[in-house]
Amino acid sequence: MKSIKIASRYAKALLNLVKEKGELDQAYADMKLIADTCRESKDLVLLLKSPIVKSDKKIDILDKIFSSHVSRVSQNFISIIIEKGREGYLPAIVEEFQRQYKREKKIITAVVTSAIGLDDELREQVLKVVKDSFKSEVELIKKENESLIGGLIIRIGDKQYDASIQRKLNDLRKTFKERHYTNN
């Protein structure tokens, strides 16, 4: 609970600052890069949480990693987080910033899972349907799951549309189990 409050406060502070400076989209790109880096490097997350590594050393390391890739505002923000002893919360702060940014920009995230990747035509059709349904901009995340056999699953928030062949087969199995068929 504490981490959620901390992440929310710092993310909101950054959001307000970059809105004021007109650097909202740049900060979002920076936070996305930081989130991706943290997701890919468990060692970086362990370093951030380590009480043994001193704050100035953590700042130096993160400057070396991100200085040529993120804006000065984002670099300063990271430094402040570390100076305040909140570096262990950086991944949560970054993710919360992304959520708040999407809320601010009225962007919804749609996760589309298919047996094989989406081709451009199907991707555009899915985007159009979701945009029209939700009257919002859409961030589309594509995933593959061969067990679906065919079709796709679209998940937006807590809503899910399952048009996979695997689902239809499961429904058919359930129907056969519920009904007792006899051979004549």
N, C-alpha and C positions, 0 to 999 in steps of 0.2 A: 504494500500500500504506500509506504514511504517513497519507494522508487518511482511510483506513478506520479505522485505529487511533485517530486523533484524534477522529473523529466518534463512534466507539463509546464511548470513554472519557467524553466530555462528555455524550453522550446517557444513558449509564448513571448518571452523577452526577446529572443532572437527574431521571431517573426515580426514583432512590432518594430524592432530596430531596422531590419532590412526593408520593411515596407516604407518606413520613413525615409530611408536613403535611396529608395527606388531600385533596390538590388534583390528583390524577392525571388525572381527566377534563377538568378545566379546562385543565391544561397541554397535554393532547392537542389540545384545540380551539385553543389558542393556537399550537401548533406547526403545526397544519394551516393556519391562517390565514397564518402566516409562510411556509410552503412554497408555498402558492398564490400569495402575493404575489411571492416570488422567481421562481416559474415564469412569472408574467405580466410581470414587469419585469426585463428583462435589464440595464437601467440600474442598478437597485438592486444586482444581483449584481456588476456592474463596479465600482460604488462601494465595495462591501465588499472587493473584491480590490485596490483602488487603494492603492499605497503613498504617493501624493501627498496624499491626504486624511488629516488627522490623526485620531487615535482619538477625541478629545473631540467633534470635528465629526460623526463617524460615529454616536456615541452620541446626539447631539442630533437628527440626522436620523431615526434609528430610533425615538427617543422620540416625535418628532412623528408619525411614521407609525403606530406601534402603541400608544402610551400609553393611548388611550381604548378600545382593543379587546382588550388582553391583560392578564393578571393582573400584580400587582406582582412576583411570583416570576419570571415569564417575562421581564419587563423587566429585572430584576436579572441574570438569567442571560445575557441578550443583552449587557448592559454588561460582565459579567465576561469573556465570550468576546472582546469587543473589546479590553478592557484587557490581556488575555493575548496579543493579537496573532493571534487565531485567527478573526477575522471572515470571512476568505475561505472558511472551512470551514462557515460557518453553514448554507447549504443542505444540505450533507451531514449535519451534526449533527442538523438538524431531521428529515430523512428517516430517519435511524437511530433517532431517538427514537420516531418513529411505528412503525417496525418492532418496536422493543423493547416499546412499549406494546401492540401487537397480540399479540405473543407472551405478554406478561404476562396479558392479558385473554382469551387463547385465541380470537382473532378471525382468520378467514382472509379473504383477498380473492379474490373471484371476478369476473373480467372477462368480461362477456357482450357479444358482438358480434353484431349482427343487421342485416339489410338496412334495416329501419325500426325505430323505437324500440319498446321493449317496452311493452305495455299493462299495467295494474295486475294483471290476472289472470295473465298469463304471468310477470310479475315475481315474484309470490307463489309460483307453481309452481316456478320456478327456485330461489328462496330455500329452499323446503321441501325440494326434492330435495338441494340442496347441504348444508343443515343436517343432514338425516337421514344423508347419506352420510359426512360428516366429523365428526358429533357436536360441532359447534362453532358459535359465532356467526359470521355472515357479513357482510362488507362487500361490497356489490354495486356494481360500476362498469359502467355501460352505455356502449357505444360503437356507432356506426353505420357500416356499410360497405355501400354500395349494390351493390358487385360480388358480394356473397354471393347476390343475387337473392331468397333466402328462407331460412328456417331460422335457425340460430344456432350460434355457437361459444362454448363456455364454457372459460375458462382459469383454472386454480387452481394457482399455483406453476408447476411444470414439467409439469403434466398438462393435456391439452387434449382436449375432446370436441367433434368437428366434425360437426354435423348440418346443414350448410348445403347448399343446392341446388347451389351452385357446386362444392362438393367432390364431390357425387354426379355432376355432369356431367363433371368431370375424371376420376373413376374410370371412367365409361362410355367416355370418349375413349380412355383407356389400354387398356381391355379391347378396344376395336375395333382399336387399333393392334397389339396383341399377337396377336390372332387374325386369320387370313386367311379372309375370307368370300368366297364365290363366288356369282355369280348363275347359276342353272340355268334 
